[in-house]
């Protein structure tokens, strides 16, 4: 890797305890490092590069950016942290997937924001609707 990362070490990129830093896309790593700088909060990586068999085991999509070293999942302990990371990621053109206690970041060609709520049994598909006690107007 030509440019050293400021906020991450190779040891943070593992799959089943094995190092996979060498499988990560260098351009994505630079964006991830910049995202961490802009967000101003620690990133704890829970998933990075995945082999096809690992991706199948965890129920990843067939074209998952994890397969190409262009995605990470990071812990997201609270709403303030989530906001800071999403704001930084989208400002850099990264795609964001929202999970219950984590965020997925990747650098696909056309950036999007999506959720994983159908996986959690939420039949709304992540849609927010305005109800009687809602703050949505």
C-alpha positions as CSV (number, residue, x, y, z in Angstrom):
1,X,0.0,0.0,0.0
2,X,1.6,3.3,-1.1
3,X,-0.1,5.7,1.3
4,X,0.1,4.8,5.0
5,X,-3.3,4.9,6.8
6,X,-3.6,7.3,9.7
7,X,-6.3,5.6,11.6
8,X,-6.1,1.9,10.8
9,X,-3.6,-0.9,11.1
10,X,-3.4,-4.0,8.9
11,X,-4.2,-6.1,12.0
12,X,-7.8,-4.6,12.1
13,X,-8.7,-6.3,8.8
14,X,-9.3,-10.0,9.5
15,X,-11.6,-12.8,8.5
16,X,-12.1,-15.6,11.0
17,X,-8.9,-14.5,12.8
18,X,-6.8,-14.5,9.6
19,X,-5.2,-11.3,8.1
20,X,-6.9,-10.0,5.0
21,X,-5.5,-6.5,4.7
22,X,-3.7,-7.5,1.5
23,X,-7.1,-8.3,0.0
24,X,-8.5,-4.8,0.7
25,X,-8.8,-2.3,-2.1
26,X,-6.3,0.6,-1.6
27,X,-8.6,3.3,-2.9
28,X,-11.4,2.2,-0.6
29,X,-8.9,2.1,2.4
30,X,-7.9,5.7,1.7
31,X,-11.6,6.8,1.7
32,X,-12.2,4.8,4.9
33,X,-9.3,6.5,6.6
34,X,-10.6,9.9,5.5
35,X,-14.1,9.0,6.7
36,X,-12.7,8.2,10.1
37,X,-10.9,11.5,10.2
38,X,-14.0,13.5,9.3
39,X,-16.3,11.5,11.6
40,X,-14.0,12.1,14.6
41,X,-15.1,8.9,16.3
42,X,-13.3,5.5,16.5
43,X,-14.2,2.8,14.0
44,X,-14.3,-0.8,15.2
45,X,-14.3,-3.0,12.1
46,X,-16.3,-6.2,12.5
47,X,-16.1,-7.4,8.9
48,X,-13.9,-6.4,6.0
49,X,-12.8,-8.6,3.0
50,X,-14.8,-11.9,2.8
51,X,-14.1,-15.0,0.7
52,X,-17.0,-16.3,-1.3
53,X,-17.6,-19.1,1.2
54,X,-17.5,-16.8,4.2
55,X,-19.9,-14.4,2.4
56,X,-22.3,-17.3,1.7
57,X,-22.0,-18.4,5.4
58,X,-23.0,-14.9,6.7
59,X,-25.8,-14.5,4.2
60,X,-24.0,-11.8,2.2
61,X,-25.3,-10.7,-1.2
62,X,-23.9,-12.4,-4.4
63,X,-22.3,-9.1,-5.5
64,X,-21.2,-8.0,-2.0
65,X,-18.5,-5.3,-2.0
66,X,-16.9,-7.3,0.8
67,X,-15.9,-9.9,-1.9
68,X,-13.7,-7.2,-3.5
69,X,-12.2,-5.6,-0.4
70,X,-14.3,-2.5,-1.0
71,X,-16.5,-2.7,2.1
72,X,-16.4,-2.9,5.9
73,X,-18.9,-3.2,8.7
74,X,-18.2,-1.1,11.8
75,X,-19.8,-1.1,15.2
76,X,-22.1,1.8,15.9
77,X,-23.0,2.0,19.6
78,X,-25.4,5.0,19.5
79,X,-27.3,7.5,17.4
80,X,-24.7,10.3,17.7
81,X,-21.9,8.1,16.5
82,X,-24.2,6.8,13.7
83,X,-25.0,10.4,12.6
84,X,-21.3,11.4,12.5
85,X,-20.2,8.3,10.5
86,X,-23.1,8.6,8.0
87,X,-22.5,12.3,7.5
88,X,-18.7,11.7,6.9
89,X,-19.3,8.7,4.6
90,X,-21.9,10.3,2.4
91,X,-19.8,13.5,2.1
92,X,-17.1,11.3,0.5
93,X,-19.4,9.4,-1.8
94,X,-19.4,6.2,0.2
95,X,-22.5,4.0,0.4
96,X,-24.0,3.3,3.8
97,X,-26.0,0.3,5.0
98,X,-27.7,0.8,8.3
99,X,-27.9,-2.2,10.7
100,X,-29.2,-2.3,14.3
101,X,-25.9,-1.7,16.0
102,X,-23.5,-1.4,13.0
103,X,-23.0,0.4,9.7
104,X,-21.8,-1.0,6.4
105,X,-19.6,1.3,4.3
106,X,-18.5,0.6,0.7
107,X,-17.4,2.5,-2.4
108,X,-19.7,1.0,-5.1
109,X,-20.0,3.0,-8.4
110,X,-23.3,4.7,-7.5
111,X,-23.5,5.6,-3.9
112,X,-26.7,4.7,-2.0
113,X,-28.0,4.6,1.6
114,X,-29.9,1.4,2.5
115,X,-31.0,-0.6,5.5
116,X,-31.0,-4.3,6.6
117,X,-34.3,-4.1,8.6
118,X,-36.1,-6.8,6.6
119,X,-33.4,-9.2,7.9
120,X,-34.6,-8.3,11.5
121,X,-38.2,-9.2,10.8
122,X,-39.4,-5.6,10.2
123,X,-42.0,-5.9,7.5
124,X,-41.9,-2.1,6.8
125,X,-38.6,-2.6,4.9
126,X,-37.1,0.2,6.9
127,X,-39.7,2.8,5.8
128,X,-40.5,5.4,8.4
129,X,-44.1,6.4,8.5
130,X,-45.7,9.3,10.4
131,X,-48.0,8.2,13.1
132,X,-49.9,9.8,15.9
133,X,-46.8,10.2,18.1
134,X,-44.4,10.9,15.3
135,X,-42.1,13.9,14.9
136,X,-42.2,13.5,11.1
137,X,-44.1,16.2,9.3
